[in-house]
Amino acid sequence: MYGPDDQGGWRNISRHEETFNDILYAQLKKTPWWLISIGFHGLLVAILFATAFGPGLNDADAMVNSKLDEDIFDPLKEEVKPDIEETKPIEQEEKVIEDPVIKDAKVSDHNETDNDLPFEESLGKKDFLSDAPFDGPSTNAAIGIGGGAGGAFGGRGGHRNLRALGGGARTEGAVDLGLEWLKNHQSDDGYWDCDGFMAQCKLNQCGDPGNALYDPGVSGLALLAFLGAGETHKHGRYKKTVREGLKYLKQVQDPEGCFGPRTTNHFTYNHAIGALAMAEAYALTASPLFKQSAQQAIDFIHKAQNPYLAWRYGVRPGDNDTSVTGWMIMALKSAKAAGLRVDQAAFDGTKAWIEKATEPEYGRVGYTSRGTGPARPQNLMDKFPSDKSESLTAVGILARIFIGEDPRKSEIIQKGTDLCLKALPVWDEQSGSIDMYYWYYATLALFQVGGDPWKQWNTAMKSEIIDHQQKDGDEKGSWDPVGPWGPEGGRVYSTAVLVMCMEVYYRYGKVFGTY
């Protein structure tokens, strides 16, 4: 069956050969006992080490893989590489930190301070304190906000000098209710739906929708209300709300940096408000997630500005208006305070326009030229007469102060302030006196003016706004969008704007330290 070679091969298979075990046995017989002992104990230690630490290493690997998966599917983290000056990796920078539980002291409605120190006066080197001037280099003086907050934004989160500047338990209560309403009516996609927010109602239908064209701008206003309270995507009770809102803004920003579609001439409002929100988000956190988006938004503002003057509808349209310019200058000022690149020519052009639009005799600021009153939708001009509002005068005052004009020395600011004091907030729909846009800007402006004018305005403003906040149902915490711009912005607009009025005591630092 087999040939000679096959038989020899078979014999070789059956023959005993020296195996590895034979060799190992022979070597062990020649090895000293103490060397065998050392090898055995070394092997035992290796086995114990692998048993104790192996699962931990596997868990760490799983955590890394989970982190990578999260980064891939989270659009907010699909971000450009940090600039060279950024030293922390984004993963480390964006770690969400659990906020410490701090028991707040009871807030009083009395306006006196706990001592006799002047309001807003710092007892130290002012440039490095949280209540430094608007452009101070402070970076993290506010407790609970995180890197970036200071100077212009240093009062947020800690609500410093709340009582001294005219706030108290009632204003904070209104803020809390308003933010809760906004959180509950945010869409699953992160934005605030002007005409569809009612889909989030649980008890009843809130009513009063706005115009869907303004979703980006109204979403920016809602974000500003949260940011004004010191809430960010990393800190506070509303981290998820803020994070989703900022994610939405980034998703609707085009390659030129413009927020929202340009399907209407009024897209500049959407962009300016979105740019303001993104600049403040970066200012409060110094997060690389928002830096490029904010800078591109500011660059688009520069691109849209008319040479040597201001803004209106579209990119360099040739004509100017004070209303759009107000939102643009706020975005630029916040961007500058955040350390973003801002062209000084933008401020110079704004100053030139405000001067051109201001009546020197009375201090009143016009809309598209001297003597033109605030704009109104055609169908609401009779119901809400423009002569009931000094909204553009308030914008002019705020712009002058943000550009560097001292309200304590400026005669034109004092004249404009007097006009605002003759049109204090009154919630009277029948007389047509309600103008939330006016109240928002005048609140910011007169807070900066300070002194008796601020006390007069604040007293009237607090009463009218707080007393008309909704207290029941799904509307609880919101305000009915009464006024000339209510039908356009809807309930989200009115609630966000009036919450920001209630945050004025800590939203921005005093530019000139006025009391």
C-alpha positions as CSV (number, residue, x, y, z in Angstrom):
1,M,0.0,0.0,0.0
2,Y,2.8,2.4,0.8
3,G,6.1,2.6,-1.0
4,P,9.5,2.6,0.7
5,D,9.6,6.3,1.4
6,D,6.1,6.3,2.8
7,Q,6.9,3.5,5.1
8,G,10.1,5.3,6.4
9,G,8.1,8.4,6.9
10,W,5.4,6.6,8.9
11,R,8.2,5.0,11.0
12,N,9.6,8.5,11.7
13,I,6.2,9.7,12.9
14,S,5.9,6.8,15.4
15,R,9.5,7.3,16.7
16,H,9.8,9.3,19.9
17,E,11.3,12.8,19.3
18,E,12.7,15.2,21.9
19,T,9.8,17.7,22.6
20,F,9.7,21.3,24.1
21,N,8.5,19.8,27.4
22,D,11.5,17.4,27.5
23,I,13.9,20.3,26.9
24,L,12.1,22.5,29.5
25,Y,12.2,19.7,32.1
26,A,15.9,19.1,31.5
27,Q,16.7,22.8,31.9
28,L,14.6,23.1,35.1
29,K,16.5,20.2,36.6
30,K,19.7,22.2,36.0
31,T,18.3,25.6,37.3
32,P,18.9,26.7,40.9
33,W,15.8,26.6,43.1
34,W,16.1,30.3,44.1
35,L,15.9,31.4,40.4
36,I,12.8,29.2,39.9
37,S,11.2,30.9,42.9
38,I,11.8,34.4,41.5
39,G,10.2,33.5,38.2
40,F,7.2,32.0,39.8
41,H,6.5,35.0,42.0
42,G,7.0,37.4,39.1
43,L,4.4,35.5,37.0
44,L,2.0,35.6,40.0
45,V,2.4,39.4,40.3
46,A,1.7,39.8,36.6
47,I,-1.5,37.8,36.8
48,L,-2.7,39.7,39.8
49,F,-2.0,43.1,38.1
50,A,-4.0,42.1,35.0
51,T,-6.9,40.9,37.1
52,A,-7.0,44.1,39.2
53,F,-6.6,46.7,36.5
54,G,-7.7,45.1,33.3
55,P,-11.5,45.9,33.5
56,G,-10.7,49.5,34.4
57,L,-8.6,49.9,31.3
58,N,-11.4,48.4,29.2
59,D,-13.9,50.8,30.8
60,A,-11.6,53.8,29.9
61,D,-11.4,52.6,26.3
62,A,-15.2,52.4,26.3
63,M,-15.5,55.9,27.6
64,V,-13.1,57.2,24.9
65,N,-15.1,55.4,22.2
66,S,-18.4,56.8,23.7
67,K,-16.8,60.3,23.7
68,L,-15.8,60.0,20.1
69,D,-19.3,58.8,19.1
70,E,-20.8,61.8,21.0
71,D,-18.5,64.2,19.2
72,I,-19.3,62.8,15.8
73,F,-23.1,63.1,16.3
74,D,-23.2,66.4,18.2
75,P,-23.3,69.2,15.6
76,L,-22.2,71.7,18.3
77,K,-19.0,69.8,18.7
78,E,-18.3,69.6,14.9
79,E,-16.1,72.6,15.2
80,V,-13.1,74.1,13.6
81,K,-9.7,73.6,15.1
82,P,-9.0,76.1,18.0
83,D,-6.9,79.1,17.1
84,I,-3.2,78.9,18.0
85,E,-3.8,80.9,21.2
86,E,-6.1,78.3,22.5
87,T,-4.1,76.0,24.8
88,K,-6.8,73.5,26.0
89,P,-8.1,70.8,23.7
90,I,-11.8,71.3,23.0
91,E,-12.7,68.1,24.8
92,Q,-11.2,69.4,28.0
93,E,-12.5,72.9,27.5
94,E,-16.1,71.8,26.9
95,K,-16.4,69.4,29.9
96,V,-19.7,70.3,31.6
97,I,-19.1,71.0,35.3
98,E,-21.8,70.3,37.8
99,D,-22.6,73.6,39.5
100,P,-22.1,73.8,43.3
101,V,-25.3,74.2,45.3
102,I,-25.2,77.6,46.8
103,K,-27.8,78.8,49.1
104,D,-28.9,82.3,48.1
105,A,-29.5,84.9,50.6
106,K,-33.0,86.3,50.7
107,V,-33.4,89.2,48.3
108,S,-35.1,92.3,49.6
109,D,-37.0,94.8,47.6
110,H,-35.4,97.7,49.5
111,N,-32.8,99.6,47.5
112,E,-30.3,100.4,50.2
113,T,-27.0,98.5,50.3
114,D,-25.8,96.6,53.3
115,N,-23.4,99.4,54.1
116,D,-22.9,103.0,53.2
117,L,-20.6,102.4,50.2
118,P,-21.5,104.1,47.0
119,F,-23.3,102.0,44.4
120,E,-21.0,100.2,41.9
121,E,-17.8,101.5,43.5
122,S,-15.0,99.1,43.5
123,L,-12.5,99.0,46.4
124,G,-9.5,97.9,44.4
125,K,-7.8,98.1,41.0
126,K,-10.9,98.6,38.9
127,D,-9.6,97.1,35.6
128,F,-9.4,93.7,37.2
129,L,-12.6,93.5,39.1
130,S,-15.9,92.2,37.8
131,D,-17.5,95.6,37.9
132,A,-14.8,97.2,35.8
133,P,-15.8,99.4,32.9
134,F,-17.3,97.8,29.8
135,D,-14.1,97.2,28.1
136,G,-12.0,96.1,31.1
137,P,-9.6,93.1,30.7
138,S,-11.1,91.1,33.5
139,T,-11.7,87.5,32.4
140,N,-13.4,85.5,35.1
141,A,-14.5,87.5,38.1
142,A,-18.1,86.3,38.2
143,I,-18.8,83.3,40.3
144,G,-20.4,80.4,38.4
145,I,-20.1,81.7,34.9
146,G,-16.8,80.3,33.7
147,G,-13.9,81.7,31.7
148,G,-14.5,84.9,29.9
149,A,-17.0,86.7,32.1
150,G,-15.9,89.9,33.6
151,G,-15.8,93.6,32.9
152,A,-18.9,94.1,30.8
153,F,-20.6,90.9,31.9
154,G,-19.1,90.4,35.3
155,G,-22.4,91.0,37.3
156,R,-24.2,88.0,35.7
157,G,-24.7,84.9,37.6
158,G,-23.7,86.5,41.0
159,H,-26.3,89.3,40.5
160,R,-24.1,91.7,42.3
161,N,-25.6,94.9,43.7
162,L,-29.1,93.8,42.7
163,R,-30.9,95.7,45.4
164,A,-28.6,98.7,45.2
165,L,-29.4,99.3,41.6
166,G,-33.2,98.9,41.9
167,G,-33.9,95.2,41.7
168,G,-35.1,92.8,44.2
169,A,-37.2,89.7,45.0
170,R,-40.0,90.7,42.6
171,T,-37.7,91.4,39.6
172,E,-35.8,88.1,40.2
173,G,-39.1,86.2,40.5
174,A,-40.2,87.6,37.2
175,V,-37.0,86.6,35.6
176,D,-37.3,83.0,37.0
177,L,-40.9,82.6,35.7
178,G,-40.0,84.1,32.3
179,L,-37.0,81.8,31.8
180,E,-39.0,78.8,32.8
181,W,-41.7,79.7,30.2
182,L,-39.1,80.1,27.5
183,K,-37.5,76.8,28.4
184,N,-40.8,75.0,28.2
185,H,-41.6,76.5,24.8
186,Q,-38.4,75.8,23.0
187,S,-38.8,73.4,20.1
188,D,-37.1,70.0,19.9
189,D,-34.7,71.5,17.2
190,G,-33.4,74.1,19.6
191,Y,-35.1,77.2,18.2
192,W,-38.1,79.2,19.4
193,D,-40.8,78.9,16.8
194,C,-42.5,82.2,16.4
195,D,-45.7,80.9,15.0
196,G,-45.6,77.3,16.3
197,F,-44.4,77.5,19.9
198,M,-47.9,76.6,21.1
199,A,-47.0,73.0,20.1
200,Q,-45.0,72.8,23.4
201,C,-48.0,73.8,25.6
202,K,-49.1,71.2,28.1
203,L,-52.2,72.7,29.9
204,N,-53.7,74.9,27.3
205,Q,-52.9,76.8,24.1
206,C,-51.0,80.0,24.9
207,G,-51.9,81.9,21.8
208,D,-50.4,85.0,20.2
209,P,-48.0,83.6,17.6
210,G,-45.6,85.8,15.6
211,N,-44.2,85.7,12.1
212,A,-42.2,82.6,11.1
213,L,-39.8,84.9,9.2
214,Y,-38.3,86.0,12.5
215,D,-37.5,82.7,14.0
216,P,-33.7,83.3,14.0
217,G,-34.1,86.7,15.6
218,V,-36.6,85.7,18.2
219,S,-34.5,82.6,19.1
220,G,-31.6,85.0,19.6
221,L,-33.7,87.2,21.9
222,A,-34.6,84.1,24.0
223,L,-31.0,83.0,24.2
224,L,-30.0,86.6,25.3
225,A,-32.6,86.3,28.1
226,F,-30.8,83.2,29.4
227,L,-27.3,84.6,28.9
228,G,-28.4,87.7,30.7
229,A,-29.0,85.7,33.8
230,G,-25.6,84.1,33.6
231,E,-26.8,80.8,32.1
232,T,-24.5,79.2,29.6
233,H,-24.1,75.9,27.8
234,K,-21.8,74.7,30.6
235,H,-23.2,76.3,33.8
236,G,-26.6,77.0,35.3
237,R,-30.1,75.4,35.5
238,Y,-30.7,75.8,31.7
239,K,-27.5,74.3,30.2
240,K,-29.3,72.1,27.8
241,T,-31.7,74.9,26.7
242,V,-28.8,77.3,26.0
243,R,-26.7,74.6,24.3
244,E,-29.6,73.6,21.9
245,G,-30.4,77.2,21.1
246,L,-26.8,78.0,20.2
247,K,-26.5,74.9,18.2
248,Y,-29.6,76.0,16.1
249,L,-28.0,79.4,15.5
250,K,-24.8,77.8,14.2
251,Q,-26.9,75.6,11.9
252,V,-28.7,78.6,10.3
253,Q,-25.5,80.6,9.8
254,D,-24.4,80.8,6.1
255,P,-20.8,80.8,4.8
256,E,-20.6,84.6,4.9
257,G,-21.5,84.6,8.6
258,C,-25.1,85.7,8.3
259,F,-27.7,84.2,10.6
260,G,-30.9,83.1,9.0
261,P,-32.1,83.2,5.4
262,R,-32.1,86.4,3.4
263,T,-35.7,85.9,2.1
264,T,-36.9,89.3,3.4
265,N,-35.4,92.8,3.5
266,H,-35.6,92.6,7.3
267,F,-33.1,89.8,7.6
268,T,-30.6,92.3,9.1
269,Y,-32.7,92.2,12.3
270,N,-32.4,88.5,12.5
271,H,-28.7,88.6,11.9
272,A,-27.9,91.5,14.3
273,I,-29.7,89.8,17.2
274,G,-28.2,86.4,16.4
275,A,-24.7,88.0,16.3
276,L,-25.3,89.6,19.7
277,A,-26.3,86.3,21.2
278,M,-23.3,84.5,19.8
279,A,-20.9,87.2,20.8
280,E,-22.3,87.1,24.4
281,A,-22.1,83.3,24.5
282,Y,-18.4,83.6,23.6
283,A,-17.8,86.4,26.0
284,L,-19.3,84.4,28.9
285,T,-17.4,81.2,28.2
286,A,-14.4,81.9,26.0
287,S,-15.3,78.7,24.3
288,P,-13.7,77.9,21.0
289,L,-17.1,76.4,20.0
290,F,-18.5,79.9,19.5
291,K,-15.4,82.0,18.6
292,Q,-15.4,81.5,14.8
293,S,-19.2,81.7,14.5
294,A,-19.2,85.0,16.5
295,Q,-16.3,86.5,14.6
296,Q,-17.8,85.6,11.2
297,A,-21.1,87.2,12.4
298,I,-19.2,90.4,13.3
299,D,-17.4,90.3,10.0
300,F,-20.7,90.2,8.2
301,I,-21.9,93.2,10.2
302,H,-18.8,95.1,8.9
303,K,-19.6,94.0,5.4
304,A,-23.3,95.2,5.6
305,Q,-22.4,98.7,7.0
306,N,-22.8,101.6,4.7
307,P,-19.4,103.4,4.2
308,Y,-18.8,106.0,6.9
309,L,-22.4,105.7,8.3
310,A,-24.7,102.9,9.6
311,W,-27.0,100.1,8.5
312,R,-30.5,99.4,7.3
313,Y,-31.9,96.5,5.2
314,G,-29.4,94.4,3.2
315,V,-25.7,94.8,2.5
316,R,-24.6,98.4,2.1
317,P,-28.1,99.5,0.9
318,G,-27.1,103.2,0.8
319,D,-29.8,104.3,3.3
320,N,-29.6,104.1,7.1
321,D,-32.0,103.7,10.0
322,T,-31.5,104.0,13.8
323,S,-33.5,100.8,14.6
324,V,-31.3,98.3,12.8
325,T,-28.2,100.3,13.8
326,G,-29.1,99.9,17.5
327,W,-29.0,96.1,17.3
328,M,-25.8,96.2,15.3
329,I,-23.9,98.5,17.7
330,M,-24.9,96.3,20.6
331,A,-23.5,93.2,18.8
332,L,-20.3,95.1,18.1
333,K,-19.9,96.4,21.6
334,S,-20.4,92.9,23.1
335,A,-18.0,91.5,20.5
336,K,-15.3,94.1,21.5
337,A,-15.8,93.3,25.2
338,A,-15.3,89.6,24.3
339,G,-12.0,90.3,22.6
340,L,-13.2,89.6,19.0
341,R,-11.9,91.7,16.1
342,V,-14.0,94.8,15.7
343,D,-13.2,97.6,13.3
344,Q,-13.2,101.1,14.9
345,A,-14.6,102.5,11.7
346,A,-17.9,100.7,12.6
347,F,-18.2,102.8,15.8
348,D,-17.1,106.0,14.0
349,G,-19.8,105.4,11.3
350,T,-22.4,104.8,14.0
351,K,-21.5,108.0,15.8
352,A,-21.7,110.0,12.5
353,W,-25.2,108.5,11.8
354,I,-26.5,109.2,15.3
355,E,-25.3,112.8,15.1
356,K,-27.0,113.2,11.7
357,A,-30.3,111.8,13.0
358,T,-30.4,113.8,16.3
359,E,-32.3,117.1,16.7
360,P,-29.7,119.2,18.6
361,E,-32.4,121.4,20.1
362,Y,-34.4,118.6,21.8
363,G,-32.1,115.6,21.7
364,R,-34.7,113.5,19.8
365,V,-33.4,110.9,17.4
366,G,-35.1,110.1,14.1
367,Y,-35.7,106.9,12.3
368,T,-34.3,107.4,8.8
369,S,-33.6,111.1,9.3
370,R,-34.1,113.9,11.8
371,G,-37.8,114.4,12.6
372,T,-39.0,111.0,11.6
373,G,-40.7,109.1,14.4
374,P,-40.5,105.4,15.3
375,A,-41.7,103.0,12.6
376,R,-45.0,101.2,12.9
377,P,-46.8,98.5,10.9
378,Q,-49.3,100.3,8.7
379,N,-52.3,98.7,10.3
380,L,-51.2,99.7,13.9
381,M,-50.2,103.3,13.4
382,D,-53.4,104.6,14.9
383,K,-53.6,102.1,17.7
384,F,-50.0,102.7,18.8
385,P,-49.1,106.3,17.8
386,S,-45.4,106.9,17.3
387,D,-45.6,110.1,19.4
388,K,-46.2,107.8,22.5
389,S,-42.7,106.4,22.2
390,E,-39.1,107.6,22.3
391,S,-37.6,104.3,21.3
392,L,-35.1,105.8,18.8
393,T,-34.1,108.5,21.2
394,A,-33.3,105.7,23.7
395,V,-31.3,103.8,21.0
396,G,-29.4,107.0,20.3
397,I,-28.6,107.5,24.0
398,L,-27.3,103.9,24.4
399,A,-25.3,104.1,21.2
400,R,-23.6,107.3,22.4
401,I,-22.7,105.9,25.7
402,F,-21.4,102.6,24.3
403,I,-19.3,104.6,21.8
404,G,-17.7,106.6,24.6
405,E,-19.8,109.7,25.3
406,D,-20.1,110.4,29.0
407,P,-23.7,110.8,30.1
408,R,-22.6,113.0,33.0
409,K,-21.1,115.5,30.7
410,S,-23.2,115.2,27.5
411,E,-25.9,117.8,27.0
412,I,-27.5,115.9,24.1
413,I,-27.8,112.8,26.3
414,Q,-29.4,114.8,29.1
415,K,-31.9,116.2,26.6
416,G,-32.7,112.7,25.3
417,T,-33.1,111.5,28.8
418,D,-35.6,114.2,29.6
419,L,-37.7,113.1,26.6
420,C,-37.7,109.5,27.9
421,L,-38.8,110.6,31.3
422,K,-41.8,112.3,29.8
423,A,-42.9,108.9,28.3
424,L,-42.5,106.6,31.2
425,P,-43.8,103.0,30.9
426,V,-47.6,102.7,31.2
427,W,-49.4,99.5,30.3
428,D,-52.5,101.0,28.7
429,E,-53.6,99.3,25.5
430,Q,-56.4,101.7,25.0
431,S,-54.1,104.8,24.9
432,G,-51.5,103.0,22.8
433,S,-48.7,103.6,25.3
434,I,-47.3,100.0,25.3
435,D,-44.0,99.7,23.3
436,M,-41.8,96.9,24.6
437,Y,-39.1,97.7,22.1
438,Y,-38.9,101.2,23.6
439,W,-39.0,100.0,27.2
440,Y,-36.1,97.6,26.4
441,Y,-33.8,100.2,25.0
442,A,-34.7,103.0,27.4
443,T,-34.2,100.6,30.3
444,L,-30.6,99.8,29.1
445,A,-30.0,103.5,28.3
446,L,-31.2,105.0,31.5
447,F,-29.5,102.4,33.6
448,Q,-26.3,103.7,32.1
449,V,-27.3,107.3,32.7
450,G,-28.0,106.4,36.4
451,G,-29.0,108.8,39.1
452,D,-32.5,110.2,39.6
453,P,-33.5,109.6,35.9
454,W,-32.8,105.9,36.4
455,K,-34.7,105.7,39.7
456,Q,-37.7,107.4,38.0
457,W,-37.7,105.1,35.0
458,N,-37.0,101.9,37.1
459,T,-39.8,102.6,39.5
460,A,-42.4,102.9,36.6
461,M,-40.8,100.1,34.5
462,K,-40.8,97.5,37.3
463,S,-44.4,98.1,38.3
464,E,-45.8,98.0,34.8
465,I,-43.9,94.9,33.6
466,I,-44.2,92.7,36.7
467,D,-47.9,93.5,37.3
468,H,-48.7,92.3,33.8
469,Q,-46.8,89.0,33.8
470,Q,-49.1,86.0,33.3
471,K,-49.6,83.9,36.5
472,D,-51.6,80.9,35.4
473,G,-51.9,78.2,32.8
474,D,-49.4,77.5,30.1
475,E,-48.9,81.3,29.8
476,K,-47.5,81.5,33.3
477,G,-44.3,83.5,33.2
478,S,-44.9,85.1,29.8
479,W,-46.3,88.4,28.7
480,D,-49.1,89.1,26.2
481,P,-47.4,90.5,23.1
482,V,-49.3,93.8,23.2
483,G,-47.8,96.7,21.3
484,P,-46.8,97.7,17.7
485,W,-44.4,94.8,17.2
486,G,-46.3,92.1,19.1
487,P,-48.0,90.6,16.1
488,E,-44.6,90.2,14.4
489,G,-42.6,88.7,17.3
490,G,-45.4,87.0,19.2
491,R,-45.4,85.8,22.8
492,V,-41.7,84.6,22.6
493,Y,-40.6,88.1,21.6
494,S,-42.5,89.9,24.3
495,T,-41.4,87.5,27.0
496,A,-37.7,87.5,26.1
497,V,-37.6,91.3,25.8
498,L,-39.3,91.9,29.2
499,V,-37.2,89.3,30.9
500,M,-34.1,91.3,29.8
501,C,-35.6,94.5,31.2
502,M,-35.8,92.7,34.6
503,E,-32.1,91.6,34.2
504,V,-30.8,95.1,33.6
505,Y,-29.4,95.3,37.1
506,Y,-26.6,92.9,36.3
507,R,-26.7,92.3,32.5
508,Y,-24.1,94.9,31.6
509,G,-21.6,96.8,33.7
510,K,-21.8,100.5,33.9
511,V,-19.6,102.1,31.2
512,F,-18.8,105.2,33.1
513,G,-19.5,104.0,36.7
514,T,-22.6,106.1,37.1
515,Y,-24.8,105.5,40.2
